[in-house]
Amino acid sequence: ASPYPSQITVSGVVGTIERVSVSISGFSHTYPGDVSMVLVAPSGQGVALMGSCGGATDAVNAAITFSD
């Protein structure tokens, strides 16, 4: 699917990351159960944020936040 993968470059961060929060705004899809979201570190380590969620209920301009 497009845009996959979507790359966001983060710079100027030093030290240990202790908290991560991911916000998606304006999310719309006629079948959100088909959407998967994965956050992947530069080292290749990843975590699934969302997969097979929402079923066939339309998502229209939704705001979604994933936070540890």
N, C-alpha and C positions, 0 to 999 in steps of 0.2 A: 504494500500500500504506500501511498505517498502522503506526507513526507516521512519516509522511514529509511534509514535512521535520521532523526533530527538531532543535530549536534549543537551544543551550547558550550562555548569555551569560557572557562572561569580562570582568571589569573590573579596574582597578588595574594593568594591565600597561603599562609604558612602555618605549621603546627598541625595538631590533631583535630580532625573534624569531630565534634561531639554531638551535633544536631543537624538534621537535614529536613527541610520542608520544601515540598514541591506543590506549586499551585497551577492549576489549569483553568483558564477563564475562557468563556465563549465556546465551550464544548457542545457540539451538536452532532447527533448521529441518529439515524432511523432505527438502528439495531445495535445499541451499545454493547450487547453481549458478544459482538464480533471484535471488539476493540481490546487490545492488550497494550499496556504501558510498562516499560522496563527502564529503570535508571541504571546506567552502567558507568563505572569509574574508569579513568584512563588505564588503570591496571587490568581491566577486563572483568573485575568483580561486579556482579549485578544483583539487583533486587527487583522482583516483580511488584509493581505498584497496583496494577489492575489487570484482571483477565476474566472473561466470561461473567461479567457483572452487569446487571441491569436488564438482561433478557431482551424482550422485544418492545419494551416501553420506550418511546421516543425520548431522547435527551435533547433539550432545546436551550441553547445558550446557558448551559450549566456551569457553575463554579465548583471545582473539586480541589480539595487540599489534602495532601498526604503528608503526615508529620509523624516523626518518631516520638 
